[in-house]
Amino acid sequence: MDLDWLKPSAFFGSIVYALIGVVMFWGSFVLIDKLTPYKLWEELVEKHNVALAIVVAAMALGVSIIVAAAVHG
């Protein structure tokens, strides 16, 4: 059994790429929030806007796939 994933360089590289992915995802959410004419968080949490929640979920999946493809190479 090959245990390359136990090497410190592979472990810390994975942590760094995961953090980069999370920051990119968070940044894209903030950017979309700034571009829309209303506050996304307020619409989702306080007003329970289901249609907007579906759109934001689709955006989240799309950005996640793009970030994963960019990190994976």
GROMACS elastic network, one bead per residue, 0.5 to 0.9 nm:
[ bonds ]
;  ai    aj funct       b0    kb
    2     5     6  0.82804   500
    3     6     6  0.56580   500
    3     7     6  0.76428   500
    4     7     6  0.56292   500
    4    10     6  0.73059   500
    5     8     6  0.80359   500
    5     9     6  0.86164   500
    5    10     6  0.56582   500
    5    11     6  0.63222   500
    6     9     6  0.85254   500
    6    10     6  0.70180   500
    6    11     6  0.65091   500
    7    10     6  0.54663   500
    7    11     6  0.62746   500
    7    12     6  0.87215   500
    8    11     6  0.50412   500
    8    12     6  0.59571   500
    8    13     6  0.81901   500
    9    12     6  0.53795   500
    9    13     6  0.58202   500
    9    14     6  0.84759   500
   10    13     6  0.50562   500
   10    14     6  0.61419   500
   10    15     6  0.87117   500
   11    14     6  0.52581   500
   11    15     6  0.64430   500
   11    16     6  0.88327   500
   12    16     6  0.61367   500
   12    17     6  0.85789   500
   13    16     6  0.51175   500
   13    17     6  0.61527   500
   13    18     6  0.84895   500
   14    17     6  0.51853   500
   14    18     6  0.60326   500
   14    19     6  0.85908   500
   15    18     6  0.50899   500
   15    19     6  0.62001   500
   15    20     6  0.86274   500
   16    19     6  0.51530   500
   16    20     6  0.61759   500
   16    21     6  0.86059   500
   17    21     6  0.60952   500
   17    22     6  0.86281   500
   17    71     6  0.66401   500
   18    21     6  0.50584   500
   18    22     6  0.62315   500
   18    23     6  0.86556   500
   18    71     6  0.86345   500
   19    22     6  0.51033   500
   19    23     6  0.61397   500
   19    24     6  0.85280   500
   20    23     6  0.51788   500
   20    24     6  0.61045   500
   20    25     6  0.85527   500
   20    67     6  0.88753   500
   20    71     6  0.86884   500
   21    24     6  0.51177   500
   21    25     6  0.60943   500
   21    26     6  0.85571   500
   21    64     6  0.78846   500
   21    67     6  0.59378   500
   21    68     6  0.73356   500
   21    71     6  0.76314   500
   22    25     6  0.50511   500
   22    26     6  0.60585   500
   22    27     6  0.84581   500
   22    64     6  0.88612   500
   22    67     6  0.88619   500
   23    26     6  0.50773   500
   23    27     6  0.59827   500
   23    28     6  0.85412   500
   24    27     6  0.50401   500
   24    28     6  0.61603   500
   24    29     6  0.86801   500
   24    63     6  0.85781   500
   24    67     6  0.74331   500
   25    28     6  0.51750   500
   25    29     6  0.63290   500
   25    30     6  0.87530   500
   25    60     6  0.75877   500
   25    63     6  0.65276   500
   25    64     6  0.67965   500
   25    67     6  0.76386   500
   26    29     6  0.51212   500
   26    30     6  0.62850   500
   26    31     6  0.86266   500
   27    30     6  0.51064   500
   27    31     6  0.61041   500
   27    32     6  0.86214   500
   28    32     6  0.61204   500
   28    33     6  0.84471   500
   28    60     6  0.87672   500
   28    63     6  0.76238   500
   29    32     6  0.51649   500
   29    33     6  0.60654   500
   29    34     6  0.86480   500
   29    56     6  0.85578   500
   29    59     6  0.84856   500
   29    60     6  0.78287   500
   30    34     6  0.61979   500
   30    35     6  0.86794   500
   31    34     6  0.51109   500
   31    35     6  0.62251   500
   31    36     6  0.87677   500
   32    35     6  0.50656   500
   32    36     6  0.62407   500
   32    40     6  0.85491   500
   33    36     6  0.55108   500
   33    37     6  0.81918   500
   33    38     6  0.75509   500
   33    39     6  0.62431   500
   33    40     6  0.57537   500
   33    41     6  0.82558   500
   34    37     6  0.76006   500
   34    38     6  0.82484   500
   34    39     6  0.78666   500
   34    40     6  0.89172   500
   35    38     6  0.86289   500
   36    39     6  0.73296   500
   36    40     6  0.78412   500
   38    42     6  0.82360   500
   38    43     6  0.76074   500
   39    42     6  0.54569   500
   39    43     6  0.62655   500
   39    44     6  0.86968   500
   40    43     6  0.51618   500
   40    44     6  0.60614   500
   40    45     6  0.85043   500
   40    52     6  0.80253   500
   40    53     6  0.87879   500
   40    56     6  0.85372   500
   41    44     6  0.51571   500
   41    45     6  0.58883   500
   41    46     6  0.78141   500
   42    45     6  0.54364   500
   42    46     6  0.52616   500
   42    47     6  0.66924   500
   42    48     6  0.85518   500
   43    46     6  0.58899   500
   43    48     6  0.62858   500
   43    49     6  0.57639   500
   43    52     6  0.76809   500
   43    53     6  0.86288   500
   44    47     6  0.60044   500
   44    49     6  0.52959   500
   44    50     6  0.72842   500
   44    52     6  0.69919   500
   44    53     6  0.61593   500
   45    48     6  0.55015   500
   45    49     6  0.78782   500
   46    49     6  0.83649   500
   47    50     6  0.89799   500
   48    51     6  0.89890   500
   48    52     6  0.87530   500
   48    53     6  0.81986   500
   49    52     6  0.55114   500
   49    53     6  0.63146   500
   49    54     6  0.89639   500
   50    54     6  0.62978   500
   50    55     6  0.87484   500
   51    54     6  0.52386   500
   51    55     6  0.64679   500
   51    56     6  0.87571   500
   52    55     6  0.50226   500
   52    56     6  0.60722   500
   52    57     6  0.84417   500
   53    56     6  0.50890   500
   53    57     6  0.60088   500
   53    58     6  0.85743   500
   54    57     6  0.50282   500
   54    58     6  0.62071   500
   54    59     6  0.86210   500
   55    58     6  0.51127   500
   55    59     6  0.62272   500
   55    60     6  0.85834   500
   56    60     6  0.60279   500
   56    61     6  0.86089   500
   57    61     6  0.61931   500
   57    62     6  0.85484   500
   58    61     6  0.51564   500
   58    62     6  0.61312   500
   58    63     6  0.86106   500
   59    62     6  0.50599   500
   59    63     6  0.60713   500
   59    64     6  0.83817   500
   60    63     6  0.52798   500
   60    64     6  0.59827   500
   60    65     6  0.85801   500
   61    64     6  0.50364   500
   61    65     6  0.61450   500
   61    66     6  0.86427   500
   62    65     6  0.52381   500
   62    66     6  0.63007   500
   62    67     6  0.86849   500
   63    66     6  0.50662   500
   63    67     6  0.60702   500
   63    68     6  0.84764   500
   64    67     6  0.51412   500
   64    68     6  0.60138   500
   64    69     6  0.85087   500
   65    68     6  0.51140   500
   65    69     6  0.61071   500
   65    70     6  0.85668   500
   66    69     6  0.51573   500
   66    70     6  0.61439   500
   66    71     6  0.86316   500
   67    70     6  0.50425   500
   67    71     6  0.60906   500
   67    72     6  0.84328   500
   68    71     6  0.51658   500
   68    72     6  0.59185   500
   68    73     6  0.84352   500
   69    72     6  0.51196   500
   69    73     6  0.60251   500
   70    73     6  0.53341   500
